[in-house]
Amino acid sequence: MSRRQIKDSVVVITGASSGIGKQLAIQLSAQGARIVANARRADRLEELKNAIENNGGQLKIIVGDVTESDTRQRIVSETVNEFGGIDILVNNAGVGAIGNFSEASEERLRKIMEVNFFALTEMTRVAIPHLLKSSKQPMIVNISSVLGHRAVPLKSEYCASKFAVHGFSDSLRAELSKQNIDVLLVSPSTTASEFFDSVLEDASGKNPKLGTPMSPEQVAAKTIKAMKRGKHEIILSAGGKSLVWLDRFCPPLANYLMKKHAQ
Ligand SMILES: NC(=O)c1ccc[n+]([C@@H]2O[C@H](COP(=O)([O-])OP(=O)(O)OC[C@H]3O[C@@H](n4cnc5c(N)ncnc54)[C@H](OP(=O)(O)O)[C@@H]3O)[C@@H](O)[C@H]2O)c1
């Protein structure tokens, strides 16, 4: 049973120049959504716009750093000017870093929290007044991580940022339920995107990828399915579900395995 029609919806996606965000733009556009794509790399967004328009879709580019208030204001005002409103906000932009917390800088922690958490919450704040006016079952989609359910070593700042997104999403879902805005928390496992090429720092000397990665196409397809069904939360891989299950039902074993992984 479908709770939400994608066709003709106006969807804002942060971090749409590569990976999961780009695939969400392509697949949502193929289903008839009008897309607003934000990221810092203008050339990548132009390529995406051309690809989408060649397939008969509509995409508006907003280049800018989503950690800046001005960018977030422009995303909202230019979307409303172009398409008349916002139906769905996808907070997808994210960055990571790898390495022990004790050897890292305050700057690394603050940068990750700025992109993964503060930009997401403040983007949400400026979008809510427009989502409230939507007649198409409005929704906020927060792309988090399975590491927002169970933390692992060498990614302490990233895990903390995604736990923050998890808590924020649960609280917001309850607050906005009376106003009929849905909140979906998406928790992918390792995904074969450019994410690991653009980590702020990799001081681990270890391969950070755990398990067989999913493709951004698969993550986007599962996310859109959950959006249509009005789900609250999805954990995308069997490995991710097992990790969360292990952490809930046998924390000592989960902690033991994490200690081994840190060595
Ligand atoms: N890849 C994984 O294994 C994995 C697993 C679980 C969760 N996730 C989450 O999935 C989301 C998407 O990541 P991905 O795997 O698709 O990685 P990706 O290919 O590196 O995409 C990240 C996107 O975020 C954008 N971005 C980064 N900083 C930004 C900023 N300050 N302002 C605006 N845009 C910014 C990047 O664009 P520009 O560089 O052009 O700005 C890019 O479009 C992230 O939230 C990530 O934490 C990823």
The ligand as an SDF file (V2000), in Angstrom:
LIG
                    3D

 48 52  0  0  0  0  0  0  0  0999 V2000
   29.4390    5.1450    1.6370 N   0  0  0  0  0  0  0  0  0  0  0  0
   29.1490    4.4900    2.7470 C   0  0  0  0  0  0  0  0  0  0  0  0
   29.7470    3.4370    3.0550 O   0  0  0  0  0  0  0  0  0  0  0  0
   28.0380    5.0100    3.6550 C   0  0  0  0  0  0  0  0  0  0  0  0
   27.5340    4.1340    4.6350 C   0  0  0  0  0  0  0  0  0  0  0  0
   26.5350    4.5930    5.4800 C   0  0  0  0  0  0  0  0  0  0  0  0
   26.0460    5.8800    5.3580 C   0  0  0  0  0  0  0  0  0  0  0  0
   26.5550    6.7090    4.3930 N   0  0  0  0  0  0  0  0  0  0  0  0
   26.0170    8.0810    4.3330 C   0  0  0  0  0  0  0  0  0  0  0  0
   25.4380    8.2930    3.0630 O   0  0  0  0  0  0  0  0  0  0  0  0
   25.4690    9.6970    2.7570 C   0  0  0  0  0  0  0  0  0  0  0  0
   25.9820    9.8700    1.3170 C   0  0  0  0  0  0  0  0  0  0  0  0
   27.3020    9.3880    1.2360 O   0  0  0  0  0  0  0  0  0  0  0  0
   27.8610    8.6260   -0.0480 P   0  0  0  0  0  0  0  0  0  0  0  0
   28.2400    7.2580    0.3740 O   0  0  0  0  0  0  0  0  0  0  0  0
   26.9580    8.7950   -1.1990 O   0  0  0  0  0  0  0  0  0  0  0  0
   29.2470    9.4150   -0.2550 O   0  0  0  0  0  0  0  0  0  0  0  0
   29.7390   10.4470   -1.3840 P   0  0  0  0  0  0  0  0  0  0  0  0
   29.6560    9.8410   -2.7300 O   0  0  0  0  0  0  0  0  0  0  0  0
   31.0690   10.9400   -0.8930 O   0  0  0  0  0  0  0  0  0  0  0  0
   28.6460   11.6100   -1.3050 O   0  0  0  0  0  0  0  0  0  0  0  0
   28.6660   12.6110   -0.3210 C   0  0  0  0  0  0  0  0  0  0  0  0
   27.9320   13.8250   -0.8720 C   0  0  0  0  0  0  0  0  0  0  0  0
   27.9080   14.8380    0.1480 O   0  0  0  0  0  0  0  0  0  0  0  0
   28.3000   16.0750   -0.4530 C   0  0  0  0  0  0  0  0  0  0  0  0
   28.8490   16.9540    0.5520 N   0  0  0  0  0  0  0  0  0  0  0  0
   29.8690   16.7170    1.4190 C   0  0  0  0  0  0  0  0  0  0  0  0
   30.0900   17.8000    2.1750 N   0  0  0  0  0  0  0  0  0  0  0  0
   29.1950   18.7450    1.7740 C   0  0  0  0  0  0  0  0  0  0  0  0
   28.9460   20.0720    2.1660 C   0  0  0  0  0  0  0  0  0  0  0  0
   29.6390   20.6660    3.1580 N   0  0  0  0  0  0  0  0  0  0  0  0
   27.9480   20.7520    1.5460 N   0  0  0  0  0  0  0  0  0  0  0  0
   27.2170   20.1770    0.5610 C   0  0  0  0  0  0  0  0  0  0  0  0
   27.4270   18.9120    0.1420 N   0  0  0  0  0  0  0  0  0  0  0  0
   28.4030   18.2090    0.7460 C   0  0  0  0  0  0  0  0  0  0  0  0
   29.2840   15.6780   -1.5560 C   0  0  0  0  0  0  0  0  0  0  0  0
   29.3250   16.6450   -2.5900 O   0  0  0  0  0  0  0  0  0  0  0  0
   30.4400   17.7730   -2.8110 P   0  0  0  0  0  0  0  0  0  0  0  0
   31.7690   17.1730   -2.4430 O   0  0  0  0  0  0  0  0  0  0  0  0
   30.3050   18.0840   -4.2800 O   0  0  0  0  0  0  0  0  0  0  0  0
   30.0290   18.9040   -1.9490 O   0  0  0  0  0  0  0  0  0  0  0  0
   28.6020   14.4190   -2.0930 C   0  0  0  0  0  0  0  0  0  0  0  0
   27.6410   14.7530   -3.0480 O   0  0  0  0  0  0  0  0  0  0  0  0
   26.3640   10.3430    3.8200 C   0  0  0  0  0  0  0  0  0  0  0  0
   25.5550   10.9840    4.7900 O   0  0  0  0  0  0  0  0  0  0  0  0
   27.0870    9.1640    4.4520 C   0  0  0  0  0  0  0  0  0  0  0  0
   27.4470    9.4030    5.8040 O   0  0  0  0  0  0  0  0  0  0  0  0
   27.5360    6.2870    3.5410 C   0  0  0  0  0  0  0  0  0  0  0  0
  1  2  1  0
  2  3  2  0
  2  4  1  0
  4  5  1  0
  4 48  2  0
  5  6  2  0
  6  7  1  0
  7  8  2  0
  8  9  1  0
  8 48  1  0
  9 10  1  0
  9 46  1  0
 10 11  1  0
 11 12  1  0
 11 44  1  0
 12 13  1  0
 13 14  1  0
 14 15  2  0
 14 16  1  0
 14 17  1  0
 17 18  1  0
 18 19  2  0
 18 20  1  0
 18 21  1  0
 21 22  1  0
 22 23  1  0
 23 24  1  0
 23 42  1  0
 24 25  1  0
 25 26  1  0
 25 36  1  0
 26 27  1  0
 26 35  1  0
 27 28  2  0
 28 29  1  0
 29 30  1  0
 29 35  2  0
 30 31  1  0
 30 32  2  0
 32 33  1  0
 33 34  2  0
 34 35  1  0
 36 37  1  0
 36 42  1  0
 37 38  1  0
 38 39  2  0
 38 40  1  0
 38 41  1  0
 42 43  1  0
 44 45  1  0
 44 46  1  0
 46 47  1  0
M  CHG  2   8   1  16  -1
M  END
$$$$
